[in-house]
Amino acid sequence: MKLTSLNNLPEEPVSHNPQIKKKVMLRFGDLPHLTNFSQSRFAPGQTAPAHTHQDMCEVFFVESGSGFIRINSEEYPLVPGNCIAIEPGEVHEVVNNGSTELVLTYFGLRVEKSDHR
């Protein structure tokens, strides 16, 4: 069993844009296949640049704010309640184009190359 609280966790930079901060609730090794379970906060105008992961799926849940996620050059809205799953190899970029903070809770699952399409 592992218990964490967002209120007690330190902020750290996200790897794709150190200006964006996250709190990591679970890390690689805490649970099988889990790479991380985190919450990020994007200020208006902040972007996590386009990137891909070959060895993991990533799932984003929009807590608050608004923006969009670009997946393989197609844009999808980020509004509270939306959940977006990214497959291995999909190029994705997160953009806060709103006027308030965009809060995303997300996790990654490590996959073997034979596990995905």
N, C-alpha and C positions, 0 to 999 in steps of 0.2 A: 504494500500500500504506500502511496506517495500523496501527500497533501501539500498543495501550494496555494498561495493567495496573491492575486495581482497587486494588492496593496503593499505587500512585503517584498516584492521583487525589484531588483535594480533595473534601470533602463540600460539598453545597450544598442549599438547601431545595427541596422540591417545590413547584410553583406552587399546588397546591390546599390545602396545609397546610404552612406554613413550619417547623412543629415536626418534620416528617418529613424525613429527610435522604436524599439520593441521590448517586450517583457516575455521571457521564455518560461513557460510553465512546466514543460517537459522537454527533455533533450534526448539526442541520440543515445541509445543504450538504456533509457529508462523503461521502455516497453518494446517488445519485438516489432520490427519493421518501422517503428515511428522514428522520423528524423527530427521532428520538433513539433511542439504545440505552443503557439505564441500569439501575442496580440501586438499589432503595429498601429501607430498613429501617424497619419500623413497630414501635414499642414497644407492649407490651400496652396496649390501650385507644385507640390512635391510629386516626384515620379520615381518609381523603381524601374530603371531602364529595362528594355527588352532583353530577355535571357531565356535559357532553356535548361532543363534537367533531364539527363538521359536515364538516370537511375531512380527517379522518384515521381510519384503523383503528388499534387499539391491541391488542397481544398481551402477555399476562402469563404468566410461568412461575413457579411457586412453588418456590423453592429450599429453604426451611425455615420452620418455624413453622406457624401455622394461623390461620384467620379465615374471612371470607366476602366475596364480591363481590355486590353487589345490582345487577342489570341490569334496567332497566325494571320496578322493584318486585318482581322475583323474586330470591331468594337462591340462590347457588351456593357450595359449599364451596371454600375455599382450603387445600389440603393439599399437601405436597411431591410434586412430579411432575405436578400439574395444570397444564394450559395452557388459557387462556381468551382467545378473540379477541372483541374488541368492534368492532361495525360503526359507521360514521359515523351520528350521530344517536341512538345508544343511550345513555340516561342510566345512568351507572355510579358506584358508590361502593364503596371498599375499606375494610374494617373488620378490625382485629386484635382479635378477642374472645377470643384465647387468653391463655395465661400466659407465653409466651415471645415473643421477637422474630419478626416475620413478615418474611421476605426475599423480595422479588419482583424478578426480572429481566424487563425489558419493553422493547418497542420500538414506535414509531409509524410508520405509512406514510401519507404524504400521498396523497389521492385527489382526483380532479376530480369534480365533482358528477355527471357523466355516467358515471363509472366504478362507482358503487355503486347499489344498488337503491333 
